[in-house]
Amino acid sequence: MYTTEEQERLFGVLRQKGPWSSIASQTFSSAEQFLAVAGGGQQARTDLSLSDLITPTFRGYFAQQAVALHDEVQDVFYSSKLLNLVKEMFGAKYALPAQFFFNLRAPAHSLDAGHFDPQAWRGMDMMRLPVWLAAVMAKSGLFDRWEVRTGQVITYYYASAEDGGFTYWPQGPAAAPQRFAAPFWNDAVVVHNPRMFHRGEASGPRDRRANPEGFSLDSVIEADGDGWSIKNGEQVLRTYAADEMRFLFHYGARVFDDLAEVSRYYDHTDDLTEEIIFDLLIRDLRERGIAFDEPTDPLTDDAFVAVLKDAYAISPTSYPAEAPVDQIPA
């Protein structure tokens, strides 16, 4: 997917600009929020805390909101090659680069039962919406008229054949899944992940997948010689060789069919707001006869998050025999 020279610059950002914080610390503040996004069979348990669900998976950004954050990768983010891959998938006339981030994953279990990536809606996207709320909105189907379609080019780096692939459900969560199996290196898929359930599989040597002692939401990862170290402050919790790590580069673009759709997006003439979102969700819960206490702050009320999680629960029902969902220790 990327030239040798582009890869050197992209990986240079990972190695030189860290440390990088975990996806969980950037995304969730409770177990209910995690399960609203990636819950499946684990939803039956009521005794979980977020610390039970975190894995050593970290994230940083090359670009956000159509702006490159690092000069050395600006031309990659704005490349016609990536943009055209997304345009061609949709047959769209216009497209806008939106996000470009990377995941660094140390050896880890996979507790993800399958999830949607955050959708974008006019006036609301992953920079303004909590990920758990975006997942609930996508599953509810109540907000489709505001959707801004997005496509992703996801490039994987994982040299081992021991798990570590990409499971996806192109025919829906009730159908059999497919796999993009490891090993892969600079291999990409072009996908519509806000509308397709998918998950990263467990990866790394099996005897190294347990979280390091002391690992928490505050732990970070950074380059350490030729390898990588997870740290709490200056304390090194565990160091990994480069070939134990799994990386992905996640490019995303927004697409539009005509200039009227582009104008509607940029002129903000038909935007979603938090008020509209929660008005529609609360009205739908009431129409369905679901009991709940109306929250004063719906973004932080975990009891209300749990109601929404359960009301709009959808997740895959089958998994590859080679890559099941790992069970949370009792």
C-alpha positions in Angstrom: 0.0 0.0 0.0 2.6 2.5 1.0 6.0 3.0 -0.6 9.1 2.1 1.4 9.9 5.8 1.8 6.4 6.6 3.0 6.5 3.7 5.5 9.8 5.0 6.9 8.2 8.4 7.6 5.0 6.9 9.0 6.8 4.6 11.4 9.1 7.4 12.2 6.2 9.3 13.7 5.3 6.2 15.8 8.9 5.8 17.1 9.9 9.5 17.5 6.7 11.3 18.6 5.5 9.1 21.4 4.7 8.1 24.1 1.2 7.0 23.0 -1.8 6.4 25.3 -4.2 3.5 25.2 -7.4 3.5 23.1 -9.4 2.7 26.2 -8.1 5.8 28.0 -9.0 8.0 25.0 -12.4 6.5 24.5 -14.1 5.1 27.6 -14.7 6.0 31.2 -16.8 2.9 32.3 -17.4 -0.7 31.5 -20.9 0.2 30.3 -19.4 2.5 27.6 -17.0 -0.2 26.4 -19.8 -2.8 26.2 -22.1 -0.4 24.3 -19.5 -0.5 21.6 -17.9 -3.9 21.6 -20.1 -6.0 23.9 -21.4 -9.4 23.0 -21.6 -12.4 25.3 -19.8 -10.3 28.0 -23.0 -8.3 28.3 -24.5 -10.9 30.6 -22.0 -10.1 33.3 -22.9 -7.2 35.6 -19.8 -7.2 37.8 -17.3 -5.8 35.2 -15.2 -2.7 35.6 -13.3 -0.9 32.8 -10.1 -2.4 34.2 -11.4 -5.9 33.4 -11.7 -4.9 29.7 -8.6 -2.9 28.8 -5.9 -4.4 26.7 -2.5 -3.0 25.8 -3.7 -1.4 22.5 -2.6 2.2 21.9 -3.4 5.0 19.4 -2.0 8.1 18.0 -3.0 10.4 15.1 -1.3 11.4 11.9 -4.2 13.7 11.0 -7.5 14.9 12.4 -10.4 16.8 11.0 -8.8 17.0 7.6 -5.6 18.5 9.0 -2.2 16.7 9.0 -0.6 16.9 12.5 2.9 16.0 11.3 4.5 17.7 8.4 6.5 14.6 7.4 3.3 12.7 6.5 1.2 15.5 5.1 1.6 14.4 1.5 0.5 10.8 2.4 -2.7 12.0 4.1 -3.6 14.1 1.1 -2.6 11.5 -1.5 -5.0 10.9 -4.4 -4.3 7.2 -4.2 -5.9 6.8 -0.8 -8.8 9.2 -1.6 -9.6 7.5 -4.9 -9.8 4.1 -3.2 -12.6 5.4 -1.0 -14.3 7.3 -3.8 -14.3 4.2 -6.1 -15.7 2.0 -3.3 -18.8 4.2 -3.2 -18.8 5.5 -6.7 -18.9 9.0 -5.3 -18.1 12.1 -7.1 -16.4 14.1 -4.3 -14.4 13.1 -1.2 -12.6 14.8 1.7 -9.7 13.3 3.7 -10.9 13.2 7.3 -8.9 11.2 9.7 -5.6 9.2 9.7 -4.6 7.4 12.9 -2.5 4.4 13.9 -2.9 1.6 16.4 0.0 0.0 18.2 -0.9 -3.3 19.8 1.3 -5.3 22.2 0.6 -9.0 22.6 -3.0 -9.0 23.9 -6.2 -11.0 24.2 -9.2 -9.8 22.2 -12.3 -9.0 24.3 -14.0 -7.3 21.4 -17.1 -9.1 20.2 -17.3 -7.0 17.1 -18.0 -3.3 16.7 -18.8 -0.5 14.3 -16.3 2.4 13.9 -17.7 5.8 14.8 -20.0 7.1 12.2 -20.0 10.7 11.0 -23.2 12.7 10.9 -23.7 16.3 9.8 -22.7 18.4 12.8 -21.5 15.4 14.8 -18.4 13.1 14.3 -15.9 11.2 16.4 -14.3 14.4 17.5 -17.5 15.6 19.1 -19.3 12.4 20.1 -18.2 9.8 22.6 -17.5 6.6 20.9 -20.1 4.7 22.9 -22.8 7.2 21.9 -21.9 6.9 18.2 -22.2 3.1 18.5 -25.6 3.4 20.0 -26.8 5.9 17.4 -25.5 3.7 14.6 -27.2 0.6 16.0 -30.5 2.4 16.6 -31.0 3.4 13.0 -32.7 6.7 14.1 -30.1 9.0 12.6 -29.5 7.7 9.1 -30.9 10.9 7.4 -27.9 12.9 8.9 -25.3 10.3 7.9 -22.1 11.4 6.1 -20.7 8.4 4.4 -17.2 7.5 5.2 -14.8 4.8 3.9 -11.5 3.5 5.3 -8.2 2.2 4.0 -6.7 0.1 6.7 -3.2 -1.2 6.3 -1.9 -3.9 8.6 1.6 -4.9 9.8 2.0 -8.1 11.7 4.6 -10.6 10.7 3.3 -13.6 12.7 0.8 -16.2 11.5 -0.3 -16.8 15.1 -3.8 -15.2 15.1 -3.7 -11.4 14.8 -6.0 -11.1 11.8 -9.1 -9.0 11.1 -12.5 -10.6 11.4 -15.4 -9.0 9.6 -19.1 -9.7 8.9 -19.9 -8.3 5.4 -23.3 -10.0 5.3 -24.4 -8.7 8.8 -23.8 -9.9 12.4 -26.1 -12.9 12.0 -24.1 -14.3 9.1 -20.9 -16.2 9.1 -17.8 -14.0 9.4 -14.8 -13.7 7.1 -11.2 -13.2 8.0 -8.3 -11.2 6.7 -5.7 -13.6 8.1 -2.1 -12.8 9.2 0.7 -12.6 8.4 0.5 -9.3 6.6 2.9 -6.4 6.0 1.8 -3.3 4.2 -1.4 -5.1 3.1 -4.6 -3.1 3.1 -8.4 -3.5 3.0 -10.9 -0.9 1.8 -14.0 -1.0 4.0 -17.0 0.8 5.3 -16.4 0.1 8.9 -19.1 2.3 10.4 -21.7 0.0 8.7 -19.8 -3.4 9.0 -19.1 -5.3 12.2 -15.4 -6.1 12.6 -12.8 -6.8 15.2 -9.1 -7.2 15.6 -8.2 -10.7 16.7 -5.9 -11.6 19.7 -2.3 -11.2 18.7 1.3 -11.8 19.8 2.9 -14.9 21.5 0.2 -16.6 23.5 2.3 -16.7 26.6 2.7 -12.9 26.5 -0.9 -11.8 26.0 -1.8 -11.3 29.7 -1.6 -7.6 30.7 1.7 -6.7 32.3 1.6 -6.2 36.1 0.5 -2.7 36.9 -1.1 -2.0 33.5 -3.8 0.7 33.8 -5.6 3.4 31.8 -2.7 5.7 32.5 -0.1 3.3 31.0 1.6 4.4 27.7 3.8 2.8 25.1 6.9 4.2 23.4 9.8 3.1 21.3 12.7 1.5 23.2 15.7 0.7 21.1 14.5 -1.6 18.4 11.5 -2.7 20.5 8.7 -1.1 22.5 8.1 -0.6 26.2 4.8 -0.1 28.2 5.4 2.3 31.0 3.8 4.0 34.0 5.7 7.2 34.2 9.3 6.2 34.2 8.6 2.7 35.4 8.9 0.1 32.6 6.2 -2.6 33.0 7.2 -4.8 30.0 9.3 -4.5 26.9 8.4 -6.2 23.6 10.4 -7.1 20.6 9.3 -5.4 17.3 8.1 -8.7 15.8 5.7 -9.2 18.7 3.8 -6.0 17.9 0.8 -5.5 15.6 0.3 -2.2 13.8 -2.3 -0.7 11.7 -2.6 2.6 9.8 -6.3 3.7 9.5 -7.1 6.3 6.8 -10.6 7.7 6.5 -12.4 9.9 4.0 -15.9 11.3 3.7 -17.7 11.1 0.4 -20.5 13.0 -1.3 -22.6 12.4 -4.4 -23.1 16.0 -5.5 -22.4 19.6 -4.6 -25.7 20.0 -2.8 -24.6 17.3 -0.4 -21.2 19.0 0.0 -22.9 22.3 0.7 -25.3 20.8 3.3 -22.3 19.5 5.1 -20.2 22.7 5.1 -23.1 25.2 5.5 -24.5 23.3 8.5 -28.1 23.8 7.3 -29.2 20.4 8.6 -27.0 19.4 11.5 -27.5 17.0 14.4 -27.2 18.4 17.9 -26.9 16.8 21.3 -30.4 17.9 22.1 -31.8 16.3 18.9 -29.9 13.1 19.6 -31.2 12.5 23.1 -34.7 13.7 22.3 -34.9 11.0 19.6 -33.4 8.3 21.8 -35.6 9.1 24.8 -38.7 9.3 22.6 -37.8 5.9 21.0 -37.2 4.3 24.4 -40.6 5.5 25.6 -42.4 4.3 22.5 -40.9 0.9 23.0 -42.0 0.8 26.6 -38.5 0.6 28.1 -38.4 1.8 31.6 -35.6 4.2 32.6 -34.9 7.2 34.8 -34.5 10.3 32.6 -30.9 11.4 33.2 -29.8 15.0 34.0 -26.5 14.4 32.2 -27.0 11.6 29.6 -23.4 11.7 28.5 -22.1 10.6 31.9 -24.9 8.7 33.5 -23.8 5.0 33.4 -27.3 3.7 34.3 -28.7 5.5 31.3 -25.8 4.3 29.1 -26.7 0.7 30.3 -30.3 1.2 29.2 -29.2 2.4 25.8 -26.6 -0.4 25.5 -29.3 -3.0 26.1 -32.0 -1.4 24.1 -29.9 -1.3 20.9 -27.8 -4.3 21.5 -26.6 -5.9 18.3 -23.5 -8.0 17.9 -22.2 -10.9 15.8 -23.4 -14.4 16.8 -20.6 -16.5 15.4 -16.8 -16.3 15.3 -14.0 -18.0 13.4 -12.9 -21.2 15.2 -9.3 -19.9 14.7 -10.0 -16.6 16.5 -12.8 -16.8 19.2 -13.5 -13.9 21.6 -11.4 -14.4 24.7 -13.2 -14.8 27.9 -12.7 -12.3 30.7 -11.2 -13.9 33.7 -13.7 -14.5 36.5 
